[in-house]
Amino acid sequence: MKFLISLLALAAAVPAFADETAAADPLSFNVGVVSEYRYRGISQTRLQPALQGGIDYAAANGFYVGTWASTIKWIKDAGGDADVEIDLYGGYKTEVSKGLTLDVGVLQYYYPSNKLNPSANTFELYGALSFGPVTAKYSHSTTDLFGYADSKNSGYLDVTANFDLGDGLSLAPHVGHQTVKHLSAASYTDYSLTLAKDFSGLVLSGAIVGTDANKTTYTSLVDGKFLGKTTLVVGLKKTF
């Protein structure tokens, strides 16, 4: 939690500098709040709000690195001791042919002192192809996936589009499928439709998010609520 607060404080402290050098500066910051943190369709916050923030560095040659963090509840709900998720990632993005962009990289999900066995910490490789408004991406875990035992080599395949509606409005339909190795009851499909409005870097969004996840597998151990139910998630995000 201290890491997330420090990250948000750093982002809040530098907007003037970032605005003056936006054309050339490869460094960017973002802070935000959501009515619920959903990842791959599943609530990470027991259907409650989350505070989020990140830092990204994108070099002119296509290489990039970044970190992003969010408050969570599911680790403690499962008997662990982490109230924040920290993502560390890096990769390379380039246009391989006219209109076709390739993005490959690695992503480490880190839950400080999560104390779960197996550990919730997860490492993934990913690759994505984008053409026009559509992106297809595959993520592959080289460790156990989010604490599931014997789940190494699990995969997530998703397709997302982003349509510019003009006047700062965008519409993003999404569908994905999570396969959990050796545990079919934890595999599922998720879907969402997000409408967003950009007010000069301040983005307000609303997303209908749902899944066909197994209710027994994805039910909160604290209050018995289904974590993959269809819901509206509202968010507010500022990028500097």
TAMOBEL-V149073 format. One record per residue. N is the residue number from 0. RES is the residue in three letters. PSI is psi in whole degrees, 0 to 359 (999 if undefined). OMEGA is omega in radians with two decimals (NA if undefined). Layout:
n: (N:N)
res: (RES:RES)
psi: (PSI:PSI)
omega: (OMEGA:OMEGA)
This chain:
n: (0:1:2:3:4:5:6:7:8:9:10:11:12:13:14:15:16:17:18:19:20:21:22:23:24:25:26:27:28:29:30:31:32:33:34:35:36:37:38:39:40:41:42:43:44:45:46:47:48:49:50:51:52:53:54:55:56:57:58:59:60:61:62:63:64:65:66:67:68:69:70:71:72:73:74:75:76:77:78:79:80:81:82:83:84:85:86:87:88:89:90:91:92:93:94:95:96:97:98:99:100:101:102:103:104:105:106:107:108:109:110:111:112:113:114:115:116:117:118:119:120:121:122:123:124:125:126:127:128:129:130:131:132:133:134:135:136:137:138:139:140:141:142:143:144:145:146:147:148:149:150:151:152:153:154:155:156:157:158:159:160:161:162:163:164:165:166:167:168:169:170:171:172:173:174:175:176:177:178:179:180:181:182:183:184:185:186:187:188:189:190:191:192:193:194:195:196:197:198:199:200:201:202:203:204:205:206:207:208:209:210:211:212:213:214:215:216:217:218:219:220:221:222:223:224:225:226:227:228:229:230:231:232:233:234:235:236:237:238:239)
res: (MET:LYS:PHE:LEU:ILE:SER:LEU:LEU:ALA:LEU:ALA:ALA:ALA:VAL:PRO:ALA:PHE:ALA:ASP:GLU:THR:ALA:ALA:ALA:ASP:PRO:LEU:SER:PHE:ASN:VAL:GLY:VAL:VAL:SER:GLU:TYR:ARG:TYR:ARG:GLY:ILE:SER:GLN:THR:ARG:LEU:GLN:PRO:ALA:LEU:GLN:GLY:GLY:ILE:ASP:TYR:ALA:ALA:ALA:ASN:GLY:PHE:TYR:VAL:GLY:THR:TRP:ALA:SER:THR:ILE:LYS:TRP:ILE:LYS:ASP:ALA:GLY:GLY:ASP:ALA:ASP:VAL:GLU:ILE:ASP:LEU:TYR:GLY:GLY:TYR:LYS:THR:GLU:VAL:SER:LYS:GLY:LEU:THR:LEU:ASP:VAL:GLY:VAL:LEU:GLN:TYR:TYR:TYR:PRO:SER:ASN:LYS:LEU:ASN:PRO:SER:ALA:ASN:THR:PHE:GLU:LEU:TYR:GLY:ALA:LEU:SER:PHE:GLY:PRO:VAL:THR:ALA:LYS:TYR:SER:HIS:SER:THR:THR:ASP:LEU:PHE:GLY:TYR:ALA:ASP:SER:LYS:ASN:SER:GLY:TYR:LEU:ASP:VAL:THR:ALA:ASN:PHE:ASP:LEU:GLY:ASP:GLY:LEU:SER:LEU:ALA:PRO:HIS:VAL:GLY:HIS:GLN:THR:VAL:LYS:HIS:LEU:SER:ALA:ALA:SER:TYR:THR:ASP:TYR:SER:LEU:THR:LEU:ALA:LYS:ASP:PHE:SER:GLY:LEU:VAL:LEU:SER:GLY:ALA:ILE:VAL:GLY:THR:ASP:ALA:ASN:LYS:THR:THR:TYR:THR:SER:LEU:VAL:ASP:GLY:LYS:PHE:LEU:GLY:LYS:THR:THR:LEU:VAL:VAL:GLY:LEU:LYS:LYS:THR:PHE)
psi: (321:323:315:317:317:320:315:322:319:316:320:336:349:18:323:315:315:320:322:337:20:327:331:340:121:355:132:156:152:144:150:170:142:151:340:138:108:131:123:38:346:133:130:356:24:45:23:166:162:150:136:157:158:165:135:144:119:112:157:336:3:346:148:156:159:171:149:146:153:147:147:171:342:331:310:325:330:5:5:200:49:133:16:145:132:123:133:127:161:153:195:133:131:156:117:336:171:115:353:120:135:137:118:146:188:153:126:119:124:128:97:129:42:333:16:154:110:160:146:341:132:140:130:148:146:156:140:146:132:136:119:229:0:135:130:131:142:131:135:123:134:2:177:145:111:39:359:127:142:40:13:143:23:158:152:121:128:156:127:141:155:111:125:116:359:159:34:1:142:153:128:100:150:142:139:160:122:122:123:115:132:15:81:332:341:354:146:170:139:160:154:160:116:129:127:150:124:116:74:50:346:112:124:129:154:129:132:119:138:172:169:27:152:124:328:318:322:44:137:133:347:309:4:13:145:121:354:18:158:131:170:126:123:137:155:124:136:130:134:999)
omega: (3.11:3.12:-3.10:3.13:3.11:3.13:-3.13:3.12:3.12:3.14:-3.11:-3.04:-2.99:-3.07:-3.10:3.12:-3.09:-3.11:-3.09:-3.05:-3.02:-3.06:-3.03:-3.01:3.13:-3.09:3.10:-3.12:3.04:3.06:-3.12:3.07:3.13:3.13:3.10:3.09:3.06:3.03:-3.04:3.04:-3.06:3.14:3.08:-3.02:-3.14:3.08:-3.12:-3.06:3.12:3.04:-3.01:3.08:-3.10:3.08:-3.13:3.04:-3.14:-3.12:-3.11:-3.11:3.07:3.11:3.14:3.03:3.11:3.04:-3.12:-3.10:3.10:2.97:-3.12:3.07:-2.93:3.13:3.12:3.10:-3.14:3.10:3.13:-3.03:3.08:3.11:3.10:2.99:3.09:3.11:3.08:-3.04:3.09:-3.12:-3.09:-3.11:-3.10:3.05:-3.08:3.00:-3.04:3.10:-3.10:-3.08:3.08:3.11:3.13:-3.13:3.14:-3.11:3.07:3.00:-3.06:3.12:-3.02:3.09:-3.05:3.03:3.06:3.12:0.04:3.13:3.08:-3.13:-3.01:3.11:-3.13:2.92:3.12:3.06:-3.10:3.03:3.12:3.06:-3.05:-3.10:-2.99:3.08:3.03:-3.03:3.05:3.11:-3.03:-3.12:3.07:3.06:2.96:-3.03:3.01:3.04:3.07:-3.12:3.07:-3.09:3.08:-3.11:2.97:-3.09:3.09:3.13:3.13:3.07:-3.12:3.05:3.10:-3.07:3.09:-3.11:-3.12:3.10:3.10:-3.13:3.06:3.14:-3.05:2.99:-3.07:2.97:-3.13:3.09:3.09:3.04:3.11:-3.06:3.07:3.10:-3.06:-3.13:3.14:3.11:-3.06:3.04:3.06:-3.11:3.11:3.04:-3.03:3.02:-3.08:3.08:-3.12:3.08:3.13:3.09:3.04:-3.01:3.04:-3.08:3.02:-3.08:2.95:-3.06:3.10:3.13:2.95:-3.07:3.10:-3.06:3.12:-3.12:-3.03:3.04:3.14:3.10:-3.09:-3.06:3.07:-3.13:3.12:-3.02:3.14:-3.10:3.10:-3.08:3.02:3.10:3.14:-3.12:3.05:-3.02:3.08:3.09:-3.13:NA)
